[in-house]
Amino acid sequence: MTPDFLIIGGGIAGIAAAEALSRLGAVTLLEAEQSLAHHASSRSAALYEPSYGLPPVVALSLASGPALRAAGVLSPRGLMILARADQAAEFAAEAAAMGVEPISLAEALARVPILNPAAVGHAALAEHAWDIDTDRLIQTLAREARGRGAQIVTGAPVTAIRREPGGWHVVTPKGDHRAARIVNAAGPWADGVARMAGVRPKGFTPYRRSMARIPAPGGQDVSGWPMIFGAGESWYAKPDAGALIVSPAEEHSMEPHDAWPDDMVLAEGLARYEEMVTEPVTRLLASWAGLRTFAPDRVLVLGPDAGDPTFLWSAGQGGYGFQTSIAAAAMVAALADGKPPDLDPAMVAALRADRFA
């Protein structure tokens, strides 16, 4: 049977789209790697902070919240913003934008005992941020999609796409596939998939972001610490299975590839983190990098293409893929079904793929 939807890309965008679209018809998902969520989706900071991003992104994050909670993939984390004394204006703007309340240094130290009193000039804290169990979410969505008959094929990089009467013909090393409609959920490779299909690219830019996993500073129990952002998102740190992940939070434009960290960039980010704490970084447990892919306006690109409504997009997730995943997939499915998405119309207009002529 020829599927109704052929999804290219098995990260969180593609897997969520498979679950949503499997309610409408037959779905096949093609993933180039041997496992799902190999690239950016496996390298996420895994935080649900719904006020993070531009208004259309926030709308998707808020709309995804109930389903994420119902799936049991959220657990309390909280977030803290730290700044030097000379970063007062930057700190105030960020605290207001993220709804984070200023706290005293003593209160900050009570939550994170390793903070450096000589360096921290401003601190703010909020509890409206949660860890996302990303593996559980991916497996849950994939299981539900398969339960409705969706086929998920891994190790199947797309090598050619041809338009045919009544649909699309997609070539992979694991065989050819045909479908009435394509969903481009290829992350950093989304524009390349579009070119292959003869569809106009959107101008996506992948940006590298590096991470280091370090031992718990000073042997502390970090499990109750919030995620910590340096002002200007110049670095961040987050508890992770008894250790700490620290990122320089860089945005360096890259060609699509299996990303790896730049040692110098990682060292500079760790130095910014070390400035604000009393425990030095003595060794790394691991390091890695991922690509966060943005459209030119830094808003997700969802739904049918302006030039061909049988070519749908679920791309440009940037750093918001997991926290927007449920509502983004629901919007793609609604537009595919010819129905209005369950979002404010102004937000829908800002997210639609056909905003690009």
Secondary structure, DSSP 8 states (H G I E B T S, - for coil): ---SEEEE--SHHHHHHHHHHTTTS-EEEE-SSSSTT-SGGGS---EE-TT-SSHHHHHHHHHHHHHHHHTT-EEE--EEEEE-GGGHHHHHHHHHHHT-EEE-HHHHHHH-TTB-TTT--EEEEES--EEE-HHHHHHHHHHHHHHTT-EEE-S----EEEEETTEEEEEETTEEEEESEEEE--GGGHHHHHHHHT------EEEEEEEEEE--GGG---TT--EEEEGGG--EEEEETTEEEEE----EE--SS-----HHHHHHHHHHHHHTBSS-----SEEEEEEEEE-TTSS-EEEE-SS-TTEEEEE--TT-HHHHHHHHHHHHHHHHTT---SS-HHHHHHHBGGG--
